């Protein structure tokens, strides 16, 4: 499984926001926790369903999203 395969988009889950492995944990939420100063260990302890690879996938997904030209579908 590649890191990006861990990110799913399902209109029935969190209104179609990119989430981790179909869970109700949105990529943007994980990134917000990290940007807010939480360490990876703190995020993982707060969300036991997440793995280090999931957090890495969120970062890679965000980087890829920012590389796309504005207006291109995700």
Buried (B, 14 or more C-beta within 10 A) or exposed (E): EEBEEBBEEEEEBBEEBBBBBEBEBBBBBBBEBBEEEBEBEEBBEEBEEBBEEBBEBBBBBBEEEEEEEEEEEE
